Amino acid sequence: MFAALALMIPTVALIVAAQVFASMAIMIAGTALCGVAAALGYRGGLQVVNEIAPADRRAEVVSAFFICCFCGNALPVIGIGVLSTMTSATVASVAFAGMIVVFSLVALGFGAKHAR
């Protein structure tokens, strides 16, 4: 989970840079890094859910976990779409990147605090 959160910061920087510089190479690198970060995040989250879920309710808890994950993926995309129609795609991407960086730093801080 820490690796996924740490990768999110350079990932969003690459995605925004790709858009600003109109670079397909940077976009591919950022997208690949984003895929790695997402995979690590899903893997870590699923591991935690499996550890804390009661054995007789594990399927239900994991299903709820995936519903929350999918909503967590869909809602920001909808938000970026709405914001980009009101401003520009670059402004929407920078706003989204800023939110991701702030959330990642807060999560890293809480994680480091509770890991001790």
C-alpha positions in Angstrom: 0.0 0.0 0.0 2.8 2.4 0.8 4.5 1.7 -2.5 1.2 2.4 -4.3 0.7 5.7 -2.5 4.3 6.7 -3.1 4.0 5.9 -6.9 0.9 8.0 -7.2 2.7 11.3 -6.9 5.2 10.8 -9.8 2.4 9.1 -11.8 0.1 12.1 -11.7 3.0 14.4 -12.5 3.8 12.3 -15.6 0.1 12.3 -16.7 -0.2 16.1 -16.4 3.2 16.6 -18.1 2.1 14.4 -21.0 -1.0 16.5 -21.4 0.8 19.8 -21.1 3.5 18.8 -23.5 1.3 16.7 -25.8 3.7 13.8 -25.5 2.5 10.3 -26.2 5.7 8.8 -24.8 5.3 10.5 -21.5 1.6 9.5 -21.5 2.5 5.8 -22.0 5.1 6.0 -19.2 2.7 7.6 -16.9 -0.1 5.2 -17.7 2.2 2.2 -17.2 3.3 3.6 -13.8 -0.4 4.3 -12.9 -1.2 0.7 -13.7 1.5 -0.5 -11.4 0.4 1.8 -8.6 -3.3 0.8 -9.0 -2.4 -2.9 -9.0 -0.3 -2.5 -5.8 -3.2 -0.5 -4.2 -5.8 -3.1 -5.1 -3.6 -5.9 -3.9 -2.8 -4.2 -0.6 -6.3 -3.2 0.0 -7.6 -6.7 -0.8 -5.1 -8.2 1.5 -6.2 -6.0 4.4 -9.9 -6.8 3.7 -9.2 -10.5 3.6 -7.3 -10.3 6.9 -10.1 -8.4 8.8 -13.2 -10.0 7.2 -14.7 -12.9 9.2 -14.3 -16.2 7.3 -18.0 -16.8 7.0 -18.6 -13.3 5.5 -15.5 -12.9 3.4 -17.2 -13.0 0.1 -19.7 -10.3 1.1 -17.0 -8.0 2.5 -14.8 -8.5 -0.6 -17.7 -7.7 -2.9 -18.4 -4.5 -0.9 -14.7 -3.7 -1.2 -14.8 -4.0 -5.0 -18.0 -1.9 -5.2 -16.3 0.9 -3.3 -13.1 0.6 -5.4 -15.1 0.8 -8.7 -17.1 3.8 -7.4 -13.8 5.4 -6.3 -12.6 5.0 -9.8 -15.7 6.2 -11.6 -16.6 9.3 -9.5 -13.3 11.2 -10.1 -13.6 10.5 -13.9 -17.0 12.0 -13.9 -15.7 14.9 -11.9 -12.9 15.5 -14.3 -15.4 15.4 -17.2 -17.6 18.0 -15.5 -14.7 20.2 -14.6 -13.2 20.0 -18.1 -16.4 21.2 -19.7 -16.6 24.2 -17.3 -12.9 25.1 -17.7 -10.3 23.2 -19.8 -9.0 19.6 -19.8 -5.6 20.8 -18.5 -7.1 22.7 -15.6 -9.2 19.6 -14.7 -6.2 17.4 -14.9 -4.1 19.7 -12.7 -6.9 19.9 -10.2 -7.3 16.1 -10.1 -3.6 15.6 -9.8 -3.4 18.0 -6.9 -6.2 16.2 -5.1 -4.5 12.8 -5.7 -1.2 14.2 -4.4 -2.8 15.6 -1.2 -4.8 12.4 -0.6 -1.7 10.3 -1.1 0.4 12.4 1.3 -2.3 12.3 3.9 -2.7 8.6 3.6 1.1 8.1 3.7 1.2 10.3 6.9 -1.6 8.3 8.6 0.0 5.0 7.4 3.4 6.0 8.8 1.9 7.1 12.1 0.0 3.8 12.5 2.8 1.6 11.3 4.9 2.4 14.4 
